[in-house]
Amino acid sequence: MTLAAHTDWQESRPRPSWRGLGLPAGLGLPVLVAACAMLLGGWPFLRLVAAAFAPGWQFAPDAALAEIGSRAAVNATLHTLETAGLSALGALLIGGSAAILLSVTDVRGKRPIAFALVFSMMIAPQVAALAFLSLFAPHSPILAFIGLSPAPGTPNPLLGRGGIALVMALHHAPLVAITLWTGLRSVPQSLIEAAQMEGAGPGSIVARILLPVLRPQIAAAALLAFVAGVGNFGIPALLGLPVNYLTLPTLIYRRLSSFGPAGLPDAAALSILVALVAGLGIVAGMLATRRARGKIEIERPLQPFWQLGRARPFVTGGLWLLLAIKLGLPFLALLSEALTPALGVALSWQSLTFDKFAEVLIRQDVTMRAFRNSFLFAGSAAVILALISIAFAYALERRMGKLRRAVEVVIELPYALPGVVLAIACILMFLKPLPLLGVSIYATPFIILFAYLARFLPLALKAPLAAMEQIEAHHEEAAKLDGVTLWQMLRFIVAPILAPAAMVSALMVFLVAFNELTVSALLWSSGTETLGVVLFSLKEAGLAGEAAAIAISASAVILAAMLALDLAAKRLPGNVLPWRI
């Protein structure tokens, strides 16, 4: 047989298709992706369930059920449900109103308003809680300036249930707005034009057409805010722990802080309870959006149709007032606390000092190390996830077949469920030395890095998957005809196309991970402190000014990263940046 004939025979001979599983030929990459998904998303939670209900790998659920039914757990569950429920309602009202006004009216400054709204969500929850605590503190310079300063020694009104619900509602409102912006993009303009031809006014169109059409997205947005409230640790920790108002995440934190590794069985049982509460919200959200999953052909997406006329300046001013209450005033209070030399000293040109910034950024070893650690952990996770997201996106879109949805569910578990659940699962996984290797990564930086990789992989996949769905397969078919290997295809064809989207993913992961506290609060050890951990520790120690300086500095880093993303928006896939409405 000649070489040409042999080549023709190789190309024409049938290849295995694995149609029973819906997978094409070449199982190496799909198997590798499924194995990584199981390692990052599946195994931690299987280990958690085993530790709670089968300690020692023998089914014995009595201790776990007793812990779940204890008075402390019941009270914490009730507190979690009431703060998460109240905050979800508030977030729906605030975020839903902002989404409608920015999408259907001719209000001015839409992009900067949306940018500021999303920025307020990107800052860490503990930073938001600290900012509002500073704003309403008895020594608050902002309250003193407007003549509303309470008497010294007055309790901060934000401590407890009401403050937690209020701050979480404001913090999670952008989640609702982003969800509704996505739903509004799927509304065809022709539907609005038909209503206008029938003589319907803008208010009637919103009330009788848009809101009914968006009902699944509204329900999903409310449930998303509820799940975020269930898993939030930073806000209940700063506003609830000082008055002994415990939610499930803060109860788990207190158990581990008090008992150490001996409290792991109880923490595992409580984590199962948190996962159950959050899981019910996630399932309800999936059911709510099931009817909205059908693809609709849209010739023209929704355009602003409500001309505000003379009310335009007032509506614009109302949105900026919301941002001032949500973002501006709390951060002014935080900044003033960081710039004053001591508690209760009025801020003036004579008293202004940058000593606290110098203390936390230059002189204190622990805070400087926390900045380095946060940059290192968040940056490493961002780079690693950006690299593997290219292979994951290609495998999920082109190679997984019918198994794609199952793999995606496993990948999304650590991101969907509260971070405290993942942290306990990681402790249980790595408390003992790794099998075969005999090495333990517990109390090392690698356990935090692993948790970040597991938690933020779904976020890293969003942009590359969106870009991969838009790529025609003819490039890959031509490469196959030329005899390139899978590695060569990924390196020379797929990677250059997906690189901009992967870069967006890296920056988004960095934004979320840089100030993260929920996971690292349970995983840090001496030498691996993150910014969130140090900020929380300084606040607990009564060093509110130093904590405020860290919060301002960390928020400045987040703002710079968001501005960099915004400048690169023209080179990125559409609808990737949430503030670009």
Buried (B, 14 or more C-beta within 10 A) or exposed (E): EEEEEEEEEEEEEEEEEEEEEEBBEBBEBBEBBBEBBBBBBBBBBEBBBBBBBEBEEEEEEEBBEEBBEBEBBEBBBEBBBBBBBBBBBBBBBBBBBBBBBBBBBBBBEBEEBBBBBBBBBBBBBBBBBBBBBBBBBBBBBBBBEEEEBBEEEEEBEBBBBEBBBBBBBBBBBBBBBBBBBBBBBBBBBEBBEEBEEEEBEBEEBBEEBBEEBBBBBBBBBBBBBBBBBBBBBBBBBBBBBBEEBBBBBBBBBBBBEEEEEEBBBBBBBBBBBBBEBBBBBBEBBEEBBEEBEEEEEBEEEBEBBBEBEEEBEEBBEBBBEBBBBBBBBBBBBBBBBBBBEEEEEEBEEEEEBEBBBEBBBEEBEBBBBBBEBBBBBBBBBBBBBBBBBBBBBBBBBBBBBEBBEEBBEBBBBBBBBBBBBBBBBBBBBBBEEEEEEEEBBBBBBBBBBBBBBBBBBBBBBBBBBBBBEEBEEEEBEEBBEEEBEBEEBBEEBBBEBBBBBBBBBBBBBBBBBBBBBBBBBBBBEEEBBBBBBBBBBBBEEEBBBBBBBBBBBBBEBBBEBBEEBBEBBEEBBEEBBBBBB
